[in-house]
Amino acid sequence: MSHNTVRLKKATRLRGEMTVPGDKSISHRAVMFGSLAEGTTEVTNFLQGADCLSTIDCFRRLGIEIENTPERILIHGRGLHGLSAPASVLDAGNSGTTTRLLSGILAAQPFATTLTGDASIQRRPMRRIIEPLSLMGAEIASVNGNDCAPLRIVGKPLHGIHYHSPIASAQVKSSILLAGLYADGKTTVTEPALSRNHTEIMLNHFGARVVSEGTSATVEPDPVLHGRKVVVPGDISSAAFFIAAGLIVPGAEILIRNVGINPTRSGILKVAEAMGGDITYLNVRRDGEPTADLLVKHSALRGVTIEGKIIPTLIDELPVINIMAACAEGTTVVRDAADLRAKESNRIDVMARYLSAMGGDITPTQDGMIINGGRPLHGTAVDPHMDHRIAMTFAVAALIADGETAITDGEIVTVSYPDFYEELARLSR
């Protein structure tokens, strides 16, 4: 990845139609579940970002034939028990989803594996999956003894458990449910709040038996999964940057086509609405993963309080919601979001540092931030700390800031959105 500095100036206009890349969470899962299914799975609108390509690479090393073309991905699955021992260490790159979900699958295989990732992954907390998987009988250890990757996983027969997760995390829930496919009885995960439910929806689509009730999901063991067609909706976490930009740039009007609006993910839309944002839903489709076209127009925003159950539905969007808050009238308070400190970067501290540098009024707290809106922003130099969402957040802030904003390592956005800057430039012309 090149260490380019991306330089951006204030936008004089922002108009047009666009589609965003395929949903990252759903792209990962399509490859994983397709690999564990019998027969061929065809995936269209797959996200060709570095994270999802790490998932493809890992499953190829586990003996699965995967054809990757620009039009579609074909995964030639070998069934639930069809993986084979990799010849070398599995590398998940920058992807927490790959690391945590794959650990659940590897915990049950008749072979041992070592799973690692880049420097950022090797700092991210893995105790949250080591603990529940160990309760199921898995032999999984942090190689360096610090509860982080690399992980050494020796496959074992697993037992079904009912796990009460201390955090609402789709990665933790999914890791346990995937291990549960191989257990000797039912496996249930209960969360303090409902996290995104793509795993439950897609496992059922492939033929597993997953029942959701309240904040609990239960999977029955040893299903036969069948290859399926998967059309990946546009990623709302990528759309979020253009939703925010459309709301804050004077005169803006953007139509974003085919965006996933799954209620466990679309908290940003609820927040935008509460702030007075003008967003119209068109072509709403609700079979499987719900999607819509979103028409976003510049709006006078007002401050809100964001806390409680909505937080897991917008955890990745909070950085760019901070920029909306900086443009809003009044005060925005974010609480219950301590997990932001354990993302690709410590997003609370990084947001506070650079939004302040731009002239924003932001106070970090232990579990969130307080933003007093309405202050004019000016360009600054931003180091996104190898975090793609921080880089894109400050690219959006640059659109309303006087002068120039310089984002070092701006190319980190390729992790989830390879054409992000081109798209921004096209709408600004």
C-alpha positions in Angstrom: 0.0 0.0 0.0 1.5 3.3 -1.0 2.1 6.0 1.5 0.5 8.7 -0.5 -0.8 11.9 1.0 -4.3 12.7 -0.3 -5.1 16.4 -0.5 -8.7 17.6 -0.5 -10.4 21.0 -0.7 -13.8 22.4 0.1 -16.6 21.2 -2.3 -18.5 23.8 -4.3 -21.0 21.2 -5.4 -21.9 17.6 -4.6 -24.6 16.1 -7.0 -25.3 12.9 -8.8 -26.1 9.2 -8.7 -23.8 6.5 -7.4 -23.6 2.9 -6.2 -21.4 2.0 -3.3 -19.2 -1.2 -3.1 -20.8 -4.5 -2.0 -21.3 -4.9 1.8 -18.1 -6.0 3.5 -19.8 -8.1 6.2 -21.9 -10.0 3.6 -19.0 -10.4 1.1 -16.9 -12.1 3.8 -19.7 -14.4 4.9 -20.6 -15.4 1.3 -17.1 -16.7 0.8 -17.0 -18.5 4.1 -20.4 -20.1 4.0 -20.0 -20.9 0.3 -16.8 -22.8 1.1 -18.6 -24.9 3.8 -21.6 -25.6 1.4 -21.9 -28.4 -1.1 -21.8 -27.3 -4.7 -21.1 -23.9 -6.2 -21.9 -20.6 -4.8 -22.1 -17.6 -7.1 -21.6 -14.1 -5.6 -22.2 -10.9 -7.4 -21.4 -7.3 -6.3 -18.7 -8.8 -4.1 -16.5 -6.2 -2.4 -13.0 -6.4 -4.0 -11.4 -4.8 -1.0 -8.3 -6.0 0.8 -10.2 -7.4 3.8 -12.5 -9.6 1.7 -9.6 -10.7 -0.5 -7.9 -11.9 2.7 -10.9 -14.2 3.3 -10.6 -15.6 -0.2 -6.9 -16.2 0.3 -7.5 -18.1 3.6 -10.1 -20.4 2.2 -8.0 -21.1 -0.9 -5.2 -22.2 1.5 -7.8 -24.4 3.2 -8.3 -26.3 -0.1 -11.3 -24.5 -1.6 -11.3 -23.6 -5.3 -12.4 -20.0 -5.7 -12.7 -18.2 -9.0 -12.5 -14.4 -8.7 -13.6 -12.4 -11.8 -14.8 -8.8 -11.9 -18.3 -10.0 -12.7 -18.7 -12.7 -10.1 -17.0 -15.0 -7.5 -17.5 -18.7 -7.9 -16.8 -20.7 -4.8 -16.6 -24.5 -5.3 -17.6 -25.6 -1.8 -16.7 -29.0 -0.3 -19.2 -29.2 2.4 -19.0 -28.6 6.2 -16.2 -31.2 6.6 -14.4 -30.5 3.3 -11.6 -28.1 4.5 -8.0 -29.4 4.4 -4.9 -28.5 6.5 -3.1 -25.4 5.1 0.5 -25.7 4.2 1.4 -22.5 6.0 0.2 -19.8 8.4 -3.2 -18.3 7.4 -2.9 -14.5 7.1 -6.1 -12.4 7.7 -4.4 -9.1 6.8 -6.2 -6.2 8.4 -9.5 -8.1 8.8 -11.0 -8.6 12.2 -14.0 -10.3 10.6 -11.8 -12.9 8.9 -9.8 -13.5 12.1 -12.7 -13.9 14.5 -15.2 -15.8 12.2 -12.5 -18.1 10.8 -11.4 -19.0 14.3 -14.8 -20.5 15.0 -14.6 -22.7 11.9 -11.0 -23.7 12.6 -11.8 -24.7 16.2 -13.6 -27.8 14.9 -11.4 -29.0 12.1 -9.4 -32.2 12.3 -6.1 -30.3 11.9 -4.2 -27.5 13.6 -3.7 -24.0 12.1 -2.0 -20.8 13.0 -3.9 -17.6 12.1 -2.3 -14.2 12.0 -2.8 -10.8 10.5 -1.1 -7.4 10.1 0.3 -5.2 12.9 -3.1 -3.8 13.6 -4.8 -7.2 13.9 -2.0 -8.3 16.2 -3.1 -5.6 18.7 -6.9 -6.3 18.5 -8.6 -8.1 21.4 -9.2 -11.9 20.8 -10.0 -12.9 24.3 -13.6 -12.2 23.4 -13.6 -15.3 21.1 -10.9 -17.4 22.9 -13.1 -17.6 26.0 -16.4 -18.8 24.5 -14.6 -21.2 22.0 -12.6 -22.7 24.8 -15.9 -23.2 26.8 -17.0 -25.3 23.7 -13.9 -27.5 24.0 -11.7 -25.7 21.5 -8.0 -25.6 21.9 -7.1 -22.0 21.0 -4.2 -20.0 22.3 -2.6 -16.6 21.7 0.9 -17.4 20.5 2.4 -14.4 22.2 0.3 -14.9 25.4 -1.3 -11.4 25.1 -4.8 -12.5 24.0 -4.2 -11.2 20.5 -3.2 -12.8 17.2 -1.3 -14.9 16.1 -3.7 -17.6 17.3 -2.7 -21.3 17.4 -5.9 -23.4 16.9 -5.9 -27.2 17.3 -9.2 -28.6 16.1 -11.2 -30.5 18.7 -14.7 -32.0 19.0 -16.9 -29.2 20.2 -19.9 -29.0 22.6 -23.0 -26.9 22.2 -23.2 -24.1 24.9 -25.4 -21.2 25.8 -23.1 -18.2 25.9 -24.1 -14.9 27.4 -21.8 -12.4 25.6 -20.7 -9.4 27.7 -20.6 -7.3 24.5 -22.9 -6.9 21.5 -20.5 -8.0 18.7 -21.5 -9.7 15.5 -18.0 -11.0 15.1 -18.1 -12.7 18.5 -21.6 -14.1 17.9 -20.7 -15.3 14.5 -17.6 -17.0 15.6 -19.6 -19.0 18.2 -22.5 -19.8 15.8 -20.0 -21.1 13.2 -18.3 -23.3 15.8 -21.8 -24.4 16.7 -22.3 -25.9 13.2 -19.8 -28.5 14.3 -21.0 -29.0 18.0 -22.7 -32.0 19.5 -25.9 -30.1 20.4 -27.5 -26.7 20.0 -25.5 -23.5 20.5 -27.1 -20.3 21.7 -25.5 -16.8 21.9 -27.3 -14.1 24.0 -26.1 -10.6 23.7 -26.8 -7.5 25.8 -28.2 -5.8 22.6 -28.8 -7.2 19.1 -25.7 -6.9 16.9 -25.8 -7.1 13.1 -27.5 -10.4 12.0 -26.0 -11.1 8.6 -24.7 -14.5 9.8 -28.1 -15.6 10.9 -29.8 -14.5 7.7 -27.2 -16.0 5.4 -26.7 -19.3 7.3 -30.5 -19.9 6.9 -30.2 -19.0 3.2 -27.6 -21.7 2.8 -29.8 -24.3 4.6 -28.7 -24.1 8.2 -31.2 -23.9 11.1 -30.7 -20.7 13.0 -33.5 -19.3 15.2 -33.4 -15.7 16.5 -35.4 -14.6 19.5 -34.9 -11.2 21.1 -31.1 -10.8 21.5 -30.5 -14.6 21.3 -29.6 -16.7 18.3 -29.5 -20.5 18.3 -27.9 -22.8 15.7 -28.6 -26.5 15.3 -25.5 -28.7 14.6 -24.4 -30.5 11.5 -26.6 -29.0 8.8 -26.1 -29.7 5.1 -25.4 -26.4 3.5 -26.0 -26.0 -0.3 -24.3 -23.6 -2.7 -26.5 -20.5 -3.4 -26.6 -17.3 -5.4 -25.8 -14.3 -3.3 -26.3 -10.8 -4.6 -24.4 -8.5 -2.2 -26.2 -5.2 -1.3 -24.3 -1.9 -1.3 -22.4 -1.5 2.1 -24.2 1.0 4.3 -20.9 1.6 6.1 -19.5 2.9 2.8 -22.7 4.7 1.9 -22.5 6.5 5.3 -19.7 8.8 4.1 -21.8 10.0 1.1 -25.0 10.2 3.3 -23.1 12.5 5.7 -21.5 14.5 2.8 -25.0 14.9 1.2 -26.4 16.2 4.4 -23.7 18.7 5.2 -22.5 20.2 1.9 -24.6 23.2 0.9 -26.9 22.4 -2.1 -25.9 18.7 -2.2 -28.2 16.1 -3.6 -27.0 12.5 -4.0 -28.9 9.3 -5.0 -27.2 6.2 -3.6 -28.5 3.0 -5.3 -29.0 -0.5 -3.8 -27.9 0.2 -0.2 -28.4 -2.5 2.5 -30.8 -1.1 5.1 -30.8 -4.1 7.5 -32.1 -2.6 10.9 -29.1 -4.1 12.8 -26.8 -1.9 10.6 -28.8 1.2 9.7 -28.5 3.2 12.9 -27.0 6.1 10.9 -30.2 6.5 9.0 -32.2 6.8 12.3 -29.6 9.3 13.7 -29.7 11.3 10.5 -33.5 11.4 10.7 -33.4 12.5 14.4 -30.9 15.3 13.4 -33.4 16.6 10.8 -31.7 15.0 7.8 -33.6 14.8 4.5 -33.3 11.2 3.3 -36.0 9.6 1.0 -36.2 5.8 0.6 -36.9 4.6 -3.0 -37.3 1.1 -4.4 -37.4 -0.6 -1.0 -36.9 -4.4 -1.2 -37.3 -6.6 1.8 -36.6 -10.3 0.8 -33.5 -11.6 2.7 -31.3 -8.6 3.3 -33.4 -5.4 2.9 -32.2 -2.8 0.5 -33.3 0.6 -0.9 -32.1 3.5 -3.0 -31.4 6.6 -0.8 -32.0 10.1 -2.0 -30.0 12.5 0.3 -30.3 16.3 0.3 -28.4 19.0 2.2 -30.2 19.7 5.5 -30.0 21.9 8.5 -29.0 19.4 11.2 -29.5 19.6 15.0 -27.6 18.0 17.9 -28.9 14.7 19.4 -28.0 12.2 22.1 -26.8 8.8 20.7 -26.7 6.0 23.3 -27.9 2.5 24.3 -29.3 -0.1 21.9 -28.7 1.9 18.8 -24.9 2.0 19.3 -24.1 -1.5 17.9 -26.1 -0.6 14.7 -23.8 2.3 13.9 -20.5 1.6 15.7 -18.5 1.9 12.4 -20.4 5.0 11.3 -19.8 7.0 14.5 -16.6 8.7 13.2 -18.5 10.3 10.3 -21.6 11.0 12.5 -19.1 13.1 14.5 -18.7 15.3 11.4 -22.4 15.6 11.0 -22.6 16.7 14.7 -19.9 19.3 14.1 -22.1 20.8 11.4 -25.3 20.6 13.5 -26.8 23.3 15.7 -26.5 22.5 19.4 -24.8 19.6 21.2 -24.4 16.0 20.3 -23.6 13.5 23.0 -22.4 9.9 22.2 -22.4 7.3 25.1 -22.0 3.5 25.5 -19.5 3.4 22.6 -16.3 2.3 24.5 -15.8 -0.4 21.8 -14.6 2.4 19.5 -11.3 2.3 21.4 -10.8 -1.3 20.2 -11.3 -0.7 16.5 -8.5 -0.4 13.8 -7.5 2.7 15.8 -8.6 4.1 19.0 -11.4 6.0 17.2 -12.5 8.1 20.2 -9.0 9.7 20.7 -8.2 10.0 17.0 -11.5 11.7 16.2 -11.1 14.1 19.1 -7.5 15.0 18.1 -8.2 15.8 14.4 -11.7 17.3 14.7 -10.2 19.7 17.3 -7.3 20.4 14.9 -9.9 21.4 12.3 -11.5 23.9 14.7 -14.3 21.6 15.9 -15.5 21.6 19.6 -15.2 17.9 20.7 -14.5 16.5 24.1 -13.6 12.8 24.3 -15.2 10.7 27.2 -14.5 7.2 28.4 -17.3 5.7 26.3 -17.9 8.4 23.6 -17.7 12.1 23.0 -19.5 15.4 23.3 -19.6 17.7 20.3 -20.8 21.3 20.2 -21.7 22.0 16.6 -21.8 25.0 14.4 -18.1 26.0 14.5 -16.5 26.7 11.1 -13.9 24.0 10.2 -10.5 24.5 8.5 -8.2 22.1 6.7 -5.4 20.4 8.6 -3.0 17.4 8.3 -4.6 14.1 9.4 -2.8 10.8 10.2 -5.6 8.2 10.0 -3.6 5.7 12.1 -4.0 3.0 9.4 -7.8 3.2 9.9 -9.8 3.3 6.6 -12.9 4.8 8.2 -10.9 7.6 9.8 -9.4 8.5 6.5 -12.8 8.6 4.8 -14.3 10.6 7.7 -11.8 13.4 7.3 -12.2 13.4 3.5 -15.9 14.2 4.2 -14.9 16.9 6.7 -12.6 18.4 4.1 -15.6 19.1 1.8 -16.9 21.8 4.2 -13.5 23.0 5.6 -11.7 26.1 4.5 -8.3 25.5 2.9 -6.7 22.2 2.3 -7.0 18.9 4.3 -4.0 16.5 3.8 -4.6 12.9 4.8 -1.3 10.9 5.1 -1.6 7.2 4.1 -4.9 8.2 2.5 -4.7 5.0 0.4 -5.7 2.9 3.4 -9.3 3.4 2.2 -8.7 0.5 -0.3 -9.3 -1.8 2.6 -13.1 -1.3 2.2 -13.6 1.3 -0.7 -11.0 1.2 -3.5 -12.7 4.0 -5.6 -13.7 6.3 -2.7 -11.7 9.4 -3.7 -12.6 9.0 -7.4 -16.3 8.8 -6.5 -16.0 11.9 -4.3 -14.2 13.8 -7.1 -16.9 12.7 -9.7 -19.8 14.0 -7.5 -17.9 17.3 -6.8 -17.4 18.2 -10.5 
